[in-house]
Amino acid sequence: MSDETRSGSWPQWLPLRAALRASSPYGAPQIKDVVQLNTNENPNQLPEVVRDRIMDRISSFVHDLNRYPDRDALTLREKLAEYINAISETSFTSANIWAANGSNEILQTLFLAFGGSGRTAIGFTPSYSVHPMIANITGTSWIVGSRDSQFSIEAKGAAQGVREVKPTLVFVTTPNNPSGTPTPFADLEDLARAAGDVRALMVVDEAYAEFSDEKSAVTLICRYPHVVVVRTMSKAFAFAGVRVGYLVAHPSVVDAMLVTRLPYHLSALTQAAAEVAIESADLLQEGLDEIRLERERLSAALTLAGWKPLPSSSNFILFGGFEGKSEEIWQAFLDRGILIRDVGLEGYLRFSVGTPVENDQFLAAMHEIAS
Ligand SMILES: *Cc1c(COP(=O)(O)O)cnc(C)c1O
């Protein structure tokens, strides 16, 4: 059954919650044998030495898989704290870190602890659609704050909105998805102050932080304990298939996560692979400079063709300026073997930066479509 036919036509006997009756499953099309530039993955495969290290680590304990994993993933959290401290000159410990199966699970656990019926969350759209999706699933009211025509948050107005709405959760994605635009650090601090004034948590989704030059919001936590930074290994670490996300926060936030997480949620295999990935961060992130350079090359080529890419601090580009409907242009790319993303913003489409070869294929298709 397709998503369309499923939503709204559930059988009578199924006691599905009313809030979910209009929902369809989240997800972009997964199509084989095309150039996949639609989910912002890192296009680089794992270096062989990292693959070997993962296999070695896993084979060293595979005989113990009859046992539950470390419920609190302490070793992994220590390593994540070291990683963040090294790049942001902070002094976090495992007590400041929580890890889960992708940052999406982190987001869900946050909603379970701090959202729910009678509570409100606010986000600034267009942004990551999983935030309002989980709000809906957890019965949290979702208030839509706005962005300007360049998809930036107007900080003064946004802070005022937070003070008026008095939510318990404020979501800021920076660099933002789907626009790729960052929120300047000073604006984040303004928003953090507003969130603190109404006793909200401010959740900063930094899934793409490693592609940006902006200072991380983790440096706000010591002054604003209600700031929670959500990060992932799915993008910069080229580790999307393993499913590891984490948050950096005041220890009290982490304690609340422990109350709402499922026991043994993070498998021993996941923890071991992720530990190796953190130890190998330099190797896994070797390709980031190239991705950033390719991003600028692609952006320049789009501009030359008369299209309008937004300046991106991420590993993807949102662009407009084409003639025709978004879905037609999306299809025109797919007809040429290139899968990009229709994010539901009329007049815009998004694509991820691929390998140089993939990017050339993208550009060849673009030139055909633009001419
Ligand atoms: C890709 C992405 C995530 C990552 O989700 P994972 O569950 O960690 O793979 C989180 N937030 C945003 C804004 C993203 O674009």
PDBQT file of the ligand as one rigid body, heavy atoms in Angstrom, charges set to zero:
ROOT
HETATM    1  C1  LIG A 401      20.344  14.284   8.788  1.00  0.00    +0.000 C 
HETATM    2  C2  LIG A 401      19.816  15.078   9.929  1.00  0.00    +0.000 A 
HETATM    3  C3  LIG A 401      19.783  14.522  11.200  1.00  0.00    +0.000 A 
HETATM    4  C4  LIG A 401      20.382  13.171  11.399  1.00  0.00    +0.000 C 
HETATM    5  O1  LIG A 401      19.576  12.197  11.762  1.00  0.00    +0.000 OA
HETATM    6  P1  LIG A 401      20.241  10.823  12.243  1.00  0.00    +0.000 P 
HETATM    7  O2  LIG A 401      19.089  10.190  12.908  1.00  0.00    +0.000 OA
HETATM    8  O3  LIG A 401      21.340  11.166  13.188  1.00  0.00    +0.000 OA
HETATM    9  O4  LIG A 401      20.738  10.124  11.029  1.00  0.00    +0.000 OA
HETATM   10  C5  LIG A 401      19.352  15.287  12.270  1.00  0.00    +0.000 A 
HETATM   11  N1  LIG A 401      18.975  16.559  12.084  1.00  0.00    +0.000 NA
HETATM   12  C6  LIG A 401      18.998  17.130  10.869  1.00  0.00    +0.000 A 
HETATM   13  C7  LIG A 401      18.630  18.557  10.720  1.00  0.00    +0.000 C 
HETATM   14  C8  LIG A 401      19.406  16.395   9.760  1.00  0.00    +0.000 A 
HETATM   15  O5  LIG A 401      19.398  16.960   8.554  1.00  0.00    +0.000 OA
ENDROOT
TORSDOF 0
